[in-house]
């Protein structure tokens, strides 16, 4: 063998070694990416299988893409939402209207008043409420035709469109369908519907509810109940979905999507979660549960509802000691901060009715509505509208409430109305 031939073979061997080293290095560099791709593919297959299984369990006619796996554990981390808020599309229009409103008109918008037994048109003209919540008595001896005319007159006489709402949950809480003039039978509870046809029947029922309510002039239904009871003996159990936190989260999400498609304002309740607490209509409920329980259970339906585009959340009067041991949740700035910052909610926050006994023991005369505004509520459900409205106006004039707080709340309310009330 010649010297040149030997050198050539040596060079070829060196090049081969270098080439092998390059291949090994490339494999190391790209192995993580390839692994990620494979894992993503595996996850996609796993998710698809899980959703198919869930479809069978729920006997659902809803597509797999619309319903998440019922075994999914929703994360306890902060929900990401846009800084501009859920109603950002309507903020400019709301701002333009806000600029021309008096303080009295602005504060009026912050009240969802109890529908008066008489004199509603006068109250609308003089007090400028944000809207009304109607109860069963308001449908007594009425027909669809008379109710349509009555509610149309309310809207006609209001400078700004009214939110007109009811609690038409189904089951034990029905305001409209318990009158045969409006429906031959009462709407069933979510639990009863699930037993008969599972989630698809619940969503079909929701569409029928929205259609009925809208047909008589209502634009808001204070549902779904997003609470997670701990046992069948709990006060809130019969009104709830009754199937645990994760499955309730699916129910809330799908119901809100359906209501949004129907153009009906939904209201998740009762934040931060009722659990096993007693009825606050007649007394004080003190929740002793640790914060971790809310993170892993009670918050999950509210988070999924927020992600689904839920526009409104109602806050309970429960005293939740792990969040604020001194005030009912509805009057607690700390609870509202959790809802805004930790859960990322940018929609309308409203109180439960301030006339409930659970509130009376914690406020001085004339302070309930004022404290509700200071806590961070946008709207107040009130059975004493004119009086409480004046208390808030006085608090603004005295400097106890900044008008900037009022402006922020009303801007959000007006945008909410532009989004839903045509």
Secondary structure, DSSP 8 states (H G I E B T S, - for coil): --HHHHHHHHHHHHHHHHHHHHHHHHHHHHHHHHHHHHHHHHHHHHHHHHHHHHHHHHT--S-GGGS--TT-----S-----TT-TTGGGHHHHHHHHTT--HHHHHHHTEEEE--SS-HHHHHHHH--SEEEE-GGGGTT--HHHHHHHHHHHHHT-SS--EEEE---BTTB-SSTTSTTT-SS----HHHHHHHHHHHHHHHHHHHHHHHHHHTT--EE---B----SSTTSTTGGGS--S-HHHHHHHHHHHHHHHHHTT-EE-EEEET--TT---TTSS--EE---HHHIIIIIHHHHHHHHHTT--EEEE---EETTT-SSS-GGG-HHHHHIIIIIS---SEEEES-TTSHHHHTTS-TT-HHHHHHHHT-SBEEESSHHHHHHHHHHHHHTTSS-HHHHHHHHHHHHHHHHHH--
